[in-house]
Amino acid sequence: MIMSHVRECLVGHSAELWFYGAPGVGKTHLGLLIAGRFEFDYYDCSDISPSVAPELFEYLDAGTGVVLDRVDRWLHDASSESALFSWWKRKENGLVLISETSPRADESITLPDLASRAHAAMILPLDSLNDDDIDRLFRCQLERLRIELAPEVLRFLNPRLPRNPAKLMDLLAAMDHESLRDQRKITVPWLKQLLLRLS
């Protein structure tokens, strides 16, 4: 649903999407997917000091879509909030903002004009996945990565799957990388060693 919204409403349009949720629900993964699929620039705000944000916005291309992950690290800083607001007014393409809390939460944004813009954006919560969702995500990613598992491997792995989407994606990436590197089928003993290394 989010990918469709970005394609239809953000790409080539000065529109915004803000999604938020607890750590580990897949916000960064989704942000990176959006950036890759729609050729948006991606910035992790936790890697950039709020004091540097004004300089970054000076050099951003107004015509390029942007994903700002962990944007809450820049909030409550007058210079970064002001720079974000100024750039928001002049941008010509989509903007995706990602945070742990809703921009509508009390006192989440200090600058009133920025808060007003944020409140007008499409705001979506990302909720934690239940066990059935985790199982569906696992099978979907197995298919996407073209990883084939024997029935006994699936029986071993199912009760041991991480219930956190970020950790599940890490496990799948490691399975994909290491099985390709080793050029071998995934077996239960091999998985036991991998799970030990990842724990």
URFENTA-V741831 format. One record per residue. N is the residue number from 0. NEAR is the number of other C-alpha atoms within 10 Angstrom. Layout:
[[N/NEAR] [N/NEAR]]
This chain:
[[0/5] [1/12] [2/15] [3/9] [4/12] [5/20] [6/15] [7/11] [8/16] [9/21] [10/20] [11/15] [12/17] [13/18] [14/20] [15/24] [16/21] [17/23] [18/23] [19/23] [20/18] [21/14] [22/14] [23/17] [24/19] [25/20] [26/24] [27/19] [28/14] [29/16] [30/23] [31/17] [32/15] [33/22] [34/19] [35/12] [36/10] [37/18] [38/14] [39/21] [40/17] [41/18] [42/19] [43/15] [44/19] [45/14] [46/10] [47/13] [48/11] [49/22] [50/13] [51/13] [52/19] [53/17] [54/12] [55/15] [56/17] [57/12] [58/8] [59/14] [60/14] [61/18] [62/14] [63/17] [64/27] [65/25] [66/26] [67/22] [68/26] [69/21] [70/21] [71/21] [72/18] [73/22] [74/21] [75/15] [76/16] [77/15] [78/16] [79/22] [80/24] [81/18] [82/19] [83/19] [84/19] [85/16] [86/17] [87/21] [88/12] [89/11] [90/19] [91/19] [92/21] [93/25] [94/24] [95/24] [96/22] [97/26] [98/22] [99/19] [100/15] [101/20] [102/25] [103/14] [104/9] [105/8] [106/12] [107/14] [108/22] [109/15] [110/16] [111/12] [112/14] [113/21] [114/17] [115/13] [116/14] [117/21] [118/15] [119/14] [120/17] [121/13] [122/18] [123/14] [124/15] [125/14] [126/13] [127/17] [128/17] [129/11] [130/13] [131/9] [132/13] [133/18] [134/17] [135/13] [136/16] [137/20] [138/13] [139/12] [140/16] [141/17] [142/11] [143/9] [144/13] [145/10] [146/16] [147/12] [148/15] [149/11] [150/9] [151/10] [152/16] [153/14] [154/12] [155/14] [156/16] [157/11] [158/9] [159/10] [160/17] [161/18] [162/17] [163/17] [164/22] [165/17] [166/17] [167/19] [168/17] [169/13] [170/19] [171/17] [172/15] [173/15] [174/20] [175/16] [176/12] [177/15] [178/16] [179/13] [180/9] [181/9] [182/9] [183/10] [184/13] [185/19] [186/15] [187/17] [188/10] [189/15] [190/16] [191/13] [192/10] [193/15] [194/16] [195/8] [196/8] [197/11] [198/6]]
